Amino acid sequence: MTRWIALLRGVNVNGITITSAYLAETFHGLGYADVRTVLASGNVVFTADGSATTVKADIERALRDRFGYDAWIVLLRHDGLAGIVGAFPFDSGPDRHDYVVFASAPAVIDELLADLTVDESVERVARGTGGGAGVVYWSCPKGSSTDTVFAKRAGAARFKRTTTTRNANTLRKLL
């Protein structure tokens, strides 16, 4: 049995509402054990047998069937997420928000970072490994997570179906 983390993209925004109870019920229905949801933004910790490819496909199919939306998730081994969180490259502070952006494929990370120039006195951005396709680490001042250079790039419509972002504090709660 493997301990997994599922990060659902686009849950409880844009009209896709899934309560934590129904989400946990869906994972239990797949035969998964030790299911725990974290916050109301589509974060699930659970234990399951099977390959990453099979588990991911089963979850996405179950979400589509039960909730009627085009589900896409990031599936990580629990220890893999611990490595991603532990490798966060920037100093944290009470005046900053720290994030990890997960992508569906390496090419998405390449496009997200292509020709990106940020003011490092405002925000910091770095490519990381993990999550299968890689991640982007991002730190910005509190209150600016929608208006910095990287925030605007990551929020572009072309990335909405291929990325999901989590606050580092949320990721620590999953561990």
C-alpha positions as CSV (number, residue, x, y, z in Angstrom):
1,M,0.0,0.0,0.0
2,T,1.3,3.4,-0.9
3,R,0.4,6.7,0.8
4,W,-0.7,9.2,-1.8
5,I,-1.7,12.9,-2.0
6,A,-4.3,14.0,-4.6
7,L,-4.4,17.7,-5.5
8,L,-7.6,18.4,-7.4
9,R,-7.6,21.3,-9.9
10,G,-10.4,23.8,-10.0
11,V,-12.5,22.5,-7.1
12,N,-14.8,24.9,-5.3
13,V,-14.3,27.6,-7.9
14,N,-16.0,28.3,-11.2
15,G,-19.2,26.5,-10.1
16,I,-17.5,23.2,-9.4
17,T,-18.5,22.6,-5.7
18,I,-17.5,19.4,-4.0
19,T,-17.8,19.1,-0.2
20,S,-15.1,17.4,1.7
21,A,-17.5,14.7,2.9
22,Y,-18.5,13.8,-0.7
23,L,-14.9,13.9,-1.8
24,A,-13.9,11.5,1.0
25,E,-16.8,9.3,0.2
26,T,-15.7,9.1,-3.5
27,F,-12.2,8.0,-2.5
28,H,-13.6,5.5,0.0
29,G,-15.8,4.2,-2.9
30,L,-12.7,3.5,-4.9
31,G,-11.6,1.2,-2.1
32,Y,-8.9,3.6,-0.8
33,A,-8.0,3.6,2.9
34,D,-7.0,6.2,5.5
35,V,-8.8,8.9,3.5
36,R,-8.4,12.5,4.8
37,T,-9.4,15.7,3.1
38,V,-7.5,18.9,4.0
39,L,-9.3,22.2,3.7
40,A,-12.1,22.8,1.1
41,S,-9.9,23.1,-1.9
42,G,-9.5,19.6,-3.2
43,N,-6.7,18.1,-1.2
44,V,-6.9,14.4,-0.3
45,V,-4.4,12.1,1.6
46,F,-5.1,8.4,1.2
47,T,-3.6,4.9,1.0
48,A,-4.1,2.7,-2.1
49,D,-2.6,-0.1,-4.1
50,G,-1.8,0.3,-7.7
51,S,0.5,2.2,-10.0
52,A,0.4,6.0,-10.1
53,T,-1.1,5.9,-13.6
54,T,-3.9,3.6,-12.6
55,V,-4.7,5.4,-9.3
56,K,-4.7,8.8,-11.1
57,A,-7.0,7.5,-13.9
58,D,-9.4,5.9,-11.4
59,I,-9.7,9.1,-9.4
60,E,-10.2,11.3,-12.4
61,R,-12.9,8.9,-13.8
62,A,-14.7,8.8,-10.4
63,L,-14.7,12.5,-10.1
64,R,-16.0,13.0,-13.7
65,D,-18.7,10.3,-13.1
66,R,-19.8,11.6,-9.7
67,F,-19.5,15.4,-10.1
68,G,-19.8,15.9,-13.8
69,Y,-16.7,18.0,-14.6
70,D,-13.5,17.4,-16.6
71,A,-11.4,16.3,-13.6
72,W,-7.6,16.7,-13.6
73,I,-5.5,15.9,-10.6
74,V,-1.9,15.9,-9.5
75,L,-1.1,12.7,-7.8
76,L,2.0,12.5,-5.6
77,R,3.5,10.0,-3.3
78,H,3.4,11.3,0.3
79,D,7.2,11.1,0.6
80,G,7.5,12.9,-2.7
81,L,5.5,15.8,-1.5
82,A,7.6,15.9,1.7
83,G,10.7,16.3,-0.6
84,I,9.0,19.1,-2.6
85,V,8.1,21.0,0.5
86,G,11.5,20.4,2.1
87,A,13.2,21.8,-1.0
88,F,11.4,25.1,-1.0
89,P,14.3,27.4,-1.9
90,F,13.3,30.8,-0.5
91,D,13.3,32.1,3.0
92,S,9.8,32.5,4.4
93,G,8.6,35.5,6.4
94,P,5.4,36.8,8.0
95,D,5.0,39.3,5.2
96,R,5.2,36.7,2.4
97,H,3.1,33.9,0.8
98,D,4.9,30.9,-0.4
99,Y,3.4,28.7,-3.1
100,V,4.1,25.6,-5.2
101,V,2.7,25.4,-8.8
102,F,2.2,21.9,-10.1
103,A,1.9,21.2,-13.8
104,S,0.5,18.4,-15.9
105,A,3.6,18.1,-18.1
106,P,7.2,19.4,-18.2
107,A,6.4,21.5,-21.3
108,V,3.9,23.4,-19.2
109,I,6.6,24.4,-16.7
110,D,8.8,25.4,-19.7
111,E,6.1,27.6,-21.1
112,L,5.2,29.1,-17.7
113,L,8.9,30.1,-17.1
114,A,9.8,31.0,-20.7
115,D,11.3,34.5,-20.9
116,L,10.0,35.3,-17.5
117,T,11.6,38.4,-15.8
118,V,10.6,39.2,-12.3
119,D,11.6,41.8,-9.8
120,E,13.3,39.7,-7.2
121,S,12.9,42.4,-4.6
122,V,9.1,41.7,-5.0
123,E,8.7,38.1,-5.9
124,R,10.9,35.0,-6.3
125,V,10.4,32.2,-8.8
126,A,12.4,29.0,-9.3
127,R,11.9,25.7,-11.1
128,G,11.9,22.6,-8.9
129,T,11.6,18.9,-9.4
130,G,8.9,16.6,-8.2
131,G,5.3,16.0,-8.9
132,G,6.2,14.0,-12.0
133,A,6.2,17.0,-14.3
134,G,8.1,19.3,-12.0
135,V,7.0,22.3,-10.0
136,V,7.6,26.0,-9.7
137,Y,8.4,27.6,-6.4
138,W,7.0,31.1,-5.9
139,S,7.2,33.6,-3.1
140,C,5.4,36.9,-3.1
141,P,4.4,39.6,-0.7
142,K,1.1,39.0,1.1
143,G,-1.7,40.7,-0.7
144,S,-0.1,40.5,-4.1
145,S,-0.7,37.0,-5.2
146,T,-2.8,38.1,-8.1
147,D,-1.0,41.2,-9.4
148,T,2.8,40.3,-9.6
149,V,4.4,39.5,-12.9
150,F,4.4,35.7,-12.2
151,A,0.9,35.8,-10.8
152,K,-0.4,37.3,-14.0
153,R,1.5,34.7,-16.1
154,A,0.3,31.8,-14.0
155,G,-3.2,33.1,-14.0
156,A,-3.4,33.2,-17.8
157,A,-6.2,31.2,-19.3
158,R,-3.8,28.9,-21.2
159,F,-2.6,27.5,-17.8
160,K,-5.9,27.0,-16.1
161,R,-6.4,23.5,-17.3
162,T,-2.8,22.4,-16.8
163,T,-1.6,23.8,-13.5
164,T,-2.7,23.9,-9.9
165,T,-1.2,26.0,-7.1
166,R,-1.0,25.3,-3.4
167,N,0.1,27.5,-0.6
168,A,3.1,26.0,1.2
169,N,1.2,26.0,4.5
170,T,-1.5,23.9,2.9
171,L,1.1,21.4,1.6
172,R,2.6,21.1,5.1
173,K,-0.9,20.2,6.4
174,L,-1.0,17.3,3.9
175,L,2.2,15.9,5.5
